[in-house]
Amino acid sequence: MTLRYPLAPTQMGNHLAMSDVSGELVYRRGKEVGKAVYQNRALSKDGISERLFAFLFSGLVYPQIWEDPDVDIEAMQLGAGHRVVTIASGGCNILAYLTHSPARIDAVDLNAAHIALNRMKLEAMRHLPSQGDLFRFFGAADTSHNSDAYDRFIAPHLDPVSRHYWERRNWRGRRRISVFDRNFYQTGLLGLFIAMGHRVGKLFGVDPAGIMKAQNIGEQRRFFNEELAPVFDKKLLRWATSRKASLFGLGIPPAQYDSLITSGDGSMASVLKARLEKLACDFPLKNNYFAWQAFARRYPQPGEAALPAYLEQRYYKTIRDNIDRVAIHHANLIKFLAAKDAGTVDRFVLLDAQDWMTDDLLNDLWTEITRTASVGARVIFRTAAEPSLLPGRLSNSLLDQWDYQDEASREFSAKDRSAIYGGFHLYVKRAA
């Protein structure tokens, strides 16, 4: 078969050895995710909601991660030699962390689709011939021959189970990888949720993409106040967002919905309005690629505005040189940490996973975090509501071994460009 794939003008490829291939990766739809989400009886109202979420979350949720890596890196004080354990999600942040040359990154996730995406990103970084080809695949993500690039450069190096994921055909006979021939970022639960937001806006006579014409923050604020904000007062939207399932597209499970709603006036519409206001108004569009994905439904072109670090030309060589420092694990985070030696992790990135957890799971997790943490280790995480969820839920014997950086956490929350979360939190391990 002849593959017709035009290479980008600059070829900078060097051959890198493949590592961390898992032949045992098994896709069990929803099973592992369910273990993390289920808190109620199967036939109860909340139990049915939890099981629907677990089913939906077992597929691709985040085409891109929605935690700001610039904030992560600053809060972690990430540097050479650090050993990092993080939840994988969409994988953008893992590659961003490599710009600071940590010694090792272990990325863990229960979601098999995210595992396949992360493994493909690593092989794309290793084997696509140039930075231009990498951007065309993950930045433009609407080039008709991206699947040809996958066949020629990525697939031969991909582990069998991840390759099966991307090459499996849907009912139309299309392979999954073909989504990169269109716009990958309009897929997954998050992509569909954003698309629905645009449709709702247009239903009420507002095109959210109109904000992209703004030339400064003042014009962004004016567009939000005059066009977007009034939509959240519509009865239909307030009714729809009062249903927990309405936010499954954001990857928000029922338990997290209950936490999220406490940060507003008691209505989810007001919470979403406040979060969208931050996304639309607190940062210049030229500095915020999260806003580009939300409103323009794409990443900027190079030179048009800021991009994720792994798509920036200036970081390409550093990330590619460090790519073998990443290992991807399809595993439960608590069990993964339990298998590690004491004192062997310097930085932990929990995303918002704790919002899902019962008190017992929280204590199990922090037991392993505390055991495996080096002196001075840093833990960062986000929460749907503003306060840290650990006080009153984590045992004092564990919590007393950590210092909560209250002022710094508030500052990092304000800097987080994605604007989805209510709080960013930083804990530092005390000396014994």
Secondary structure by P-SEA (a helix, b strand, c coil): cccccccccccbbbbbbbcccccccccccaaaaaaaccccccccaaaaaaaaaaaaacccccccccccaaaaaaaacccccbbbbbbcccaaaaaaaacccccbbbbbbccaaaaaaaaaaaaaaaccccaaaaaaacccccccaaaaaaaccccccccaaaaaaaacccccccccccccccccccccaaaaaaaaaaaaaaaaccccccccccccaaaaaaaaacccccccccaaaaaaaccccccccccccaaaaaaaaaaccccaaaaaaaaaaaacccccccccaaaaaaccccccccccccccccccccaaaaaaaacccbbbbcccaaaaaaacccccccbbbbccccccccaaaaaaaaaaaaaacccbbbbbbccccccccccccccaaaaaacccaaaaaaaaaaacccccccbbbbbbbccc
